[in-house]
Amino acid sequence: MSLTTEQRRSVDELKELVGQGNAEFEAIAASGTEATAEQVIAWVAKNFAADSIAVACSMADSVLPHIVSQQIPNVDVLFLDTGYHFAETVVTRNEVARALPIRVVDVKPKQTVAEQDAQYGEKLWSRDPNLCCQLRKVDPLHNSLQNYELWFTGVRRDEAPTRANTPLLVWDEKNGLVKVNPLAAWTFDQLIDYATENKVPVNLLLSNGYPSIGCEPCTKPVAEGEDPRSGRWAGANKTECGLHI
């Protein structure tokens, strides 16, 4: 669905909502437990129209789209179609679109892989992974998010040290909208347990040594006990694609 620029509330209005939401979540935390994912999503459903909300999903699993859609059906789920995905990821994307009450929106870069190769040379990901991520993920997502007031992400604190302080709710200055991380406190095991109990689509690579799944050229299997994101850009001085920093 998404909104026009005229339909979106002002930055000041949205920032005020972030403050109100954080106050509510702090009150819950004062009782001894952090707000649950369901409580966070319920707050969003109460304060935002469904067509102003997007869910970002890498199609490693579909836990986030599923749990959001329980309270916000037919929500837009943004899939960054980089042109470099594993076949298993594309299969998961198609199964999510079929099985869940959501609408998958394929977010594509301005250039095809062939066009990018023609301009920058082949295998840009191996020579300048930051630029490749910027062109194929960060910029396309930023452009798409301008049609919404709020986006959900599946970022979890246990994924990497760079994500250890992930808040439940924050103003996303870079993209100019509200950012919500309802699964921030979840562990990988909780994610898998939820997927199993609710029979939601999961990427087959998750059970084959890939706890974090990105583009095929830049994602390697991870040994048991290693950082879940250590297989991303292995051998490069890079830990994030730029979407969440």
Secondary structure as GFF3:
##gff-version 3
##sequence-region A 1 245
A	DSSP	alpha_helix	11	29	.	.	.	ID=ss1
A	DSSP	alpha_helix	37	47	.	.	.	ID=ss2
A	DSSP	three_ten_helix	50	52	.	.	.	ID=ss3
A	DSSP	beta_strand	53	56	.	.	.	ID=ss4
A	DSSP	alpha_helix	63	69	.	.	.	ID=ss5
A	DSSP	beta_strand	75	80	.	.	.	ID=ss6
A	DSSP	alpha_helix	87	99	.	.	.	ID=ss7
A	DSSP	beta_strand	102	107	.	.	.	ID=ss8
A	DSSP	alpha_helix	113	120	.	.	.	ID=ss9
A	DSSP	alpha_helix	124	127	.	.	.	ID=ss10
A	DSSP	alpha_helix	129	133	.	.	.	ID=ss11
A	DSSP	pi_helix	134	138	.	.	.	ID=ss12
A	DSSP	alpha_helix	139	145	.	.	.	ID=ss13
A	DSSP	beta_strand	150	152	.	.	.	ID=ss14
A	DSSP	three_ten_helix	161	163	.	.	.	ID=ss15
A	DSSP	beta_strand	169	172	.	.	.	ID=ss16
A	DSSP	beta_strand	177	180	.	.	.	ID=ss17
A	DSSP	alpha_helix	188	198	.	.	.	ID=ss18
A	DSSP	three_ten_helix	204	208	.	.	.	ID=ss19
A	DSSP	three_ten_helix	216	218	.	.	.	ID=ss20
###
